[in-house]
Amino acid sequence: MIKQLKIFTITILITFFYLNLPLLSSAQASELSLNDVIRKVNSQLSLTTIIDQVNRQLSRSYTKNRSVLRVAYTRNPKLLSNSNELVFILAGQSNMAGFGTTAKLPASYRRTPSNVEFYFNGYPAKMSRFARFGPEISFAHAISRHFPHKKIKLIKFAVGGTSLFAWDPSWRLSKARLTRNASAGPLFKKLLQTIRTHTTGTHLSAILWMQGETDARYPGAARSYMKNLSHFVRALRRELKAPSLAFYIGEVDPPATSFPYRDIVRKAQRRSSAYIKNTLLVSTKGLAKRGDHLHYNTEGQIALGLRFAQAYIQTHRYHH
């Protein structure tokens, strides 16, 4: 039954693209997953068209097929209260801070949706205020479209080049020095301060986490990644008094030549999503990058935000 539901879901999503975008043959479409379709379309359409088509797909398909999409997240966490407000915490290192080029965004993405508030490192800001952006822009637009009557708040706190030793709730200078993060200070404490400044008495909807590349440079950090991430998630939920708070892990994909322990970290992320309750791994496979093969470019950051949005929309209504 589950297999039939999955096939039905994929068929619906592929049909949407096939009918509206005559770019794929039926034989090609039958072999592609949703993300494959998006990547195929990405290679043939302008950036503006990609955004419009994916946003329409998000707003239509999930509303019509919530019962089918239940199979995507079997642990069924409590992710949404009856509140009229959705609050998302976006945290991590440089790919969360973002290397997308704001000047290359379509005009529609350079404005903050009317029902969205954005805070970056503790300060309110327009989403296109800075020269660079992360996954927050496309995420905000997709969530805003799907929840037009909700007030949506995005609180982003990201520090480039930081390992989980820098985010350790039991921060120690000696550990931070192992990954050259001593100057960053205790980031867990700073993250909590940032969240609490803007969320007093507020129900949190989810944490979006994009981090792990730095840990892939150091053997000790890589091998302890799962343990450190589990400690981080448990402590964060405890401090926020949200034991079932949804945690979405963006899968890291740095070049193996410069990040020799990449596969260890990626395996740890996959295992973490399986063993830490109410977590989900968000694939970054195929996302476009800058010339350094490390940071996602404008198209890559837009796609990353949409994948985070897709994951949340798929899972937000299901309860124990």
C-alpha positions as CSV (number, residue, x, y, z in Angstrom):
1,M,0.0,0.0,0.0
2,I,2.8,2.4,0.9
3,K,4.6,1.6,-2.3
4,Q,1.4,2.4,-4.3
5,L,0.9,5.7,-2.4
6,K,4.5,6.7,-3.2
7,I,4.0,5.9,-6.9
8,F,0.8,7.8,-6.9
9,T,2.4,10.9,-5.3
10,I,5.3,10.9,-7.7
11,T,2.9,10.5,-10.6
12,I,0.9,13.5,-9.5
13,L,4.0,15.7,-9.2
14,I,5.5,14.5,-12.5
15,T,2.2,15.0,-14.3
16,F,2.1,18.6,-13.1
17,F,5.5,19.3,-14.7
18,Y,4.7,17.3,-17.8
19,L,1.4,19.1,-18.5
20,N,2.7,22.6,-17.8
21,L,6.2,22.3,-19.0
22,P,6.5,20.4,-22.3
23,L,10.2,19.7,-21.8
24,L,10.3,16.0,-20.9
25,S,9.1,12.9,-22.7
26,S,6.7,10.6,-20.9
27,A,9.4,7.9,-20.8
28,Q,11.8,10.3,-19.2
29,A,9.2,11.6,-16.7
30,S,8.4,8.1,-15.5
31,E,12.0,7.6,-14.4
32,L,12.3,10.8,-12.5
33,S,11.7,11.7,-8.9
34,L,10.4,15.2,-7.9
35,N,13.9,16.5,-7.3
36,D,15.1,14.9,-10.6
37,V,12.3,16.7,-12.4
38,I,13.2,20.0,-10.8
39,R,16.8,19.6,-11.7
40,K,15.9,18.7,-15.3
41,V,13.7,21.7,-15.6
42,N,16.3,23.9,-14.0
43,S,18.7,23.1,-16.8
44,Q,16.2,24.3,-19.4
45,L,14.3,27.3,-18.0
46,S,15.1,30.8,-16.8
47,L,15.5,31.4,-13.1
48,T,12.3,33.3,-12.9
49,T,10.3,30.5,-14.6
50,I,11.8,27.9,-12.3
51,I,10.7,29.8,-9.2
52,D,7.2,30.4,-10.6
53,Q,6.7,26.8,-11.6
54,V,8.1,25.2,-8.4
55,N,6.1,27.7,-6.2
56,R,2.9,26.7,-8.0
57,Q,3.8,23.0,-7.6
58,L,4.3,23.5,-3.9
59,S,1.1,25.4,-3.4
60,R,-1.1,23.0,-5.4
61,S,0.2,19.5,-5.0
62,Y,0.6,19.5,-1.3
63,T,-2.8,20.9,-0.6
64,K,-4.5,18.3,-2.7
65,N,-2.4,15.3,-1.6
66,R,-1.8,15.6,2.1
67,S,-3.0,12.1,2.8
68,V,-0.7,10.7,0.2
69,L,2.3,12.6,1.5
70,R,1.9,11.2,5.0
71,V,4.2,8.4,4.0
72,A,7.1,10.8,3.7
73,Y,7.6,11.2,7.4
74,T,6.5,8.1,9.4
75,R,7.5,9.3,12.9
76,N,4.7,11.9,12.8
77,P,6.0,14.7,15.1
78,K,3.9,17.4,16.6
79,L,5.1,20.2,14.5
80,L,2.3,22.8,14.4
81,S,0.1,24.3,17.1
82,N,-3.2,26.1,16.5
83,S,-1.3,29.4,16.6
84,N,-1.6,31.9,13.8
85,E,2.1,32.3,13.8
86,L,4.8,30.0,12.4
87,V,8.3,30.6,13.7
88,F,11.4,29.0,12.1
89,I,15.0,29.1,13.3
90,L,17.6,29.0,10.6
91,A,21.1,28.2,11.9
92,G,24.5,26.8,10.8
93,Q,27.6,27.9,9.0
94,S,28.4,29.5,5.6
95,N,25.8,27.8,3.5
96,M,23.1,28.9,5.8
97,A,24.6,32.4,6.0
98,G,24.5,32.2,2.2
99,F,26.5,32.9,-0.9
100,G,23.7,33.6,-3.3
101,T,24.0,36.9,-5.2
102,T,21.0,39.1,-4.3
103,A,21.5,41.2,-7.4
104,K,20.7,38.2,-9.5
105,L,17.3,37.5,-7.9
106,P,14.1,38.1,-9.9
107,A,12.3,41.2,-8.8
108,S,9.5,39.2,-7.0
109,Y,12.1,37.6,-4.7
110,R,13.7,40.9,-3.7
111,R,10.7,41.8,-1.5
112,T,9.8,40.3,1.8
113,P,6.3,38.7,1.6
114,S,3.7,40.7,3.5
115,N,3.1,38.1,6.2
116,V,6.8,37.4,6.8
117,E,9.2,38.9,9.4
118,F,12.9,38.3,9.0
119,Y,15.6,38.6,11.7
120,F,19.3,38.1,10.9
121,N,21.8,37.6,13.7
122,G,19.5,39.4,16.1
123,Y,18.3,42.3,14.0
124,P,15.1,42.8,11.9
125,A,16.0,43.1,8.2
126,K,14.5,43.1,4.7
127,M,15.2,39.8,3.1
128,S,17.1,41.4,0.2
129,R,19.0,43.9,2.3
130,F,22.4,42.2,2.0
131,A,24.5,41.5,-1.1
132,R,24.4,37.7,-0.3
133,F,21.5,35.5,0.8
134,G,20.9,32.0,2.0
135,P,17.9,29.6,1.8
136,E,15.7,32.0,3.7
137,I,14.4,33.8,0.6
138,S,12.9,31.0,-1.4
139,F,11.9,29.2,1.9
140,A,9.9,32.3,3.0
141,H,8.2,32.7,-0.3
142,A,7.1,29.0,-0.5
143,I,5.9,29.0,3.1
144,S,4.1,32.3,2.7
145,R,2.3,31.0,-0.4
146,H,1.3,27.8,1.4
147,F,0.2,29.5,4.6
148,P,-1.1,32.9,3.4
149,H,-3.2,33.5,6.5
150,K,-0.3,32.8,9.0
151,K,2.2,35.3,10.4
152,I,5.6,33.8,9.6
153,K,8.8,34.7,11.4
154,L,12.3,33.6,10.3
155,I,15.1,34.0,12.8
156,K,18.5,33.3,11.3
157,F,21.8,33.0,13.1
158,A,24.7,31.7,11.1
159,V,28.5,31.8,11.5
160,G,30.7,30.7,8.7
161,G,33.5,28.2,9.1
162,T,32.2,26.7,12.4
163,S,32.2,23.1,13.6
164,L,29.9,21.5,16.1
165,F,32.6,22.1,18.7
166,A,31.8,25.8,18.3
167,W,28.1,25.1,18.8
168,D,28.6,22.8,21.7
169,P,26.1,23.5,24.6
170,S,29.0,22.6,26.9
171,W,31.4,24.9,25.1
172,R,35.1,24.6,25.9
173,L,37.9,26.7,24.5
174,S,40.2,23.7,24.1
175,K,37.6,21.9,21.9
176,A,36.9,25.0,19.8
177,R,40.6,25.4,19.1
178,L,40.7,21.9,17.5
179,T,38.7,23.3,14.6
180,R,40.1,26.8,14.8
181,N,36.9,28.2,16.2
182,A,38.1,29.8,19.4
183,S,37.3,33.3,18.2
184,A,33.7,32.5,17.5
185,G,32.9,32.0,21.2
186,P,30.1,29.9,22.6
187,L,27.6,29.9,19.7
188,F,25.0,27.8,21.4
189,K,24.6,30.5,24.0
190,K,24.4,33.2,21.3
191,L,21.9,31.3,19.4
192,L,19.6,30.9,22.4
193,Q,19.9,34.6,23.1
194,T,18.9,35.5,19.6
195,I,15.9,33.1,19.6
196,R,14.7,34.3,23.0
197,T,14.9,38.0,22.0
198,H,12.2,37.4,19.3
199,T,10.2,34.5,20.6
200,T,9.0,35.2,24.1
201,G,6.0,32.9,24.8
202,T,5.9,31.8,21.1
203,H,5.5,28.3,19.8
204,L,8.4,27.3,17.5
205,S,7.6,25.5,14.3
206,A,11.0,24.1,13.2
207,I,14.8,24.4,13.2
208,L,16.5,24.4,9.8
209,W,20.1,23.4,10.2
210,M,22.8,23.7,7.5
211,Q,26.2,22.9,9.0
212,G,28.9,20.3,9.0
213,E,31.4,21.2,6.3
214,T,34.0,22.4,8.8
215,D,33.7,19.1,10.8
216,A,34.5,17.3,7.5
217,R,38.0,18.8,7.6
218,Y,39.0,17.3,11.0
219,P,39.0,13.6,11.9
220,G,38.0,14.1,15.5
221,A,35.1,16.5,14.7
222,A,33.9,14.2,11.9
223,R,33.9,11.0,14.0
224,S,32.1,12.7,16.9
225,Y,29.6,14.5,14.6
226,M,26.6,12.3,15.4
227,K,27.2,12.4,19.2
228,N,27.8,16.2,19.0
229,L,24.7,16.8,16.9
230,S,22.5,14.7,19.2
231,H,23.8,16.6,22.2
232,F,23.1,19.9,20.4
233,V,19.5,19.0,19.4
234,R,18.6,17.6,22.8
235,A,20.0,20.7,24.6
236,L,18.3,23.1,22.3
237,R,14.9,21.5,22.6
238,R,15.4,21.4,26.4
239,E,16.3,25.0,26.7
240,L,13.4,26.1,24.4
241,K,11.0,23.8,26.3
242,A,10.1,22.1,23.0
243,P,10.9,18.4,23.4
244,S,9.4,17.5,20.0
245,L,10.6,20.5,18.0
246,A,11.1,19.5,14.4
247,F,14.8,19.6,13.2
248,Y,15.6,19.6,9.5
249,I,19.2,18.7,8.7
250,G,20.6,20.0,5.4
251,E,22.9,17.4,4.0
252,V,26.5,18.6,3.5
253,D,28.2,18.1,0.2
254,P,31.7,19.7,0.2
255,P,34.4,18.5,-2.2
256,A,36.1,15.4,-0.9
257,T,39.6,16.7,-2.0
258,S,39.5,19.6,0.5
259,F,37.2,17.9,3.1
260,P,38.6,14.4,3.5
261,Y,36.2,13.3,6.2
262,R,33.1,14.4,4.2
263,D,31.6,10.9,4.0
264,I,31.9,10.3,7.7
265,V,29.9,13.5,8.4
266,R,27.3,12.7,5.7
267,K,26.9,9.2,7.2
268,A,26.5,10.7,10.7
269,Q,23.8,13.1,9.3
270,R,21.9,10.2,7.8
271,R,22.1,8.2,11.0
272,S,21.1,11.2,13.1
273,S,18.0,11.7,11.0
274,A,17.1,8.0,11.7
275,Y,17.9,7.9,15.4
276,I,17.2,11.4,16.8
277,K,13.4,11.8,17.1
278,N,11.5,14.3,14.9
279,T,14.4,14.9,12.5
280,L,14.5,14.8,8.8
281,L,17.5,14.9,6.4
282,V,17.1,17.3,3.5
283,S,19.0,16.3,0.4
284,T,21.3,18.8,-1.3
285,K,22.1,16.4,-4.2
286,G,22.5,18.3,-7.5
287,L,22.3,21.8,-6.2
288,A,24.3,24.3,-8.2
289,K,27.5,25.7,-6.6
290,R,30.0,28.5,-7.0
291,G,33.4,27.9,-8.5
292,D,34.8,26.8,-5.1
293,H,32.5,23.7,-5.3
294,L,31.6,24.3,-1.7
295,H,29.1,27.1,-1.5
296,Y,25.7,27.1,-3.2
297,N,25.3,29.9,-5.8
298,T,22.1,31.9,-6.5
299,E,20.2,29.0,-8.1
300,G,21.5,26.5,-5.6
301,Q,20.4,28.6,-2.6
302,I,16.9,29.1,-4.1
303,A,16.6,25.3,-4.6
304,L,17.9,24.6,-1.1
305,G,15.3,26.9,0.4
306,L,12.6,25.2,-1.6
307,R,13.7,21.8,-0.4
308,F,13.5,22.9,3.2
309,A,10.0,24.3,2.5
310,Q,9.0,21.1,0.7
311,A,10.2,19.0,3.7
312,Y,8.2,21.2,6.2
313,I,5.1,21.3,4.1
314,Q,5.1,17.5,3.7
315,T,5.4,16.9,7.4
316,H,3.8,19.7,9.4
317,R,0.3,18.4,10.0
318,Y,1.0,14.9,11.2
319,H,0.7,14.1,14.9
320,H,1.3,11.2,17.2
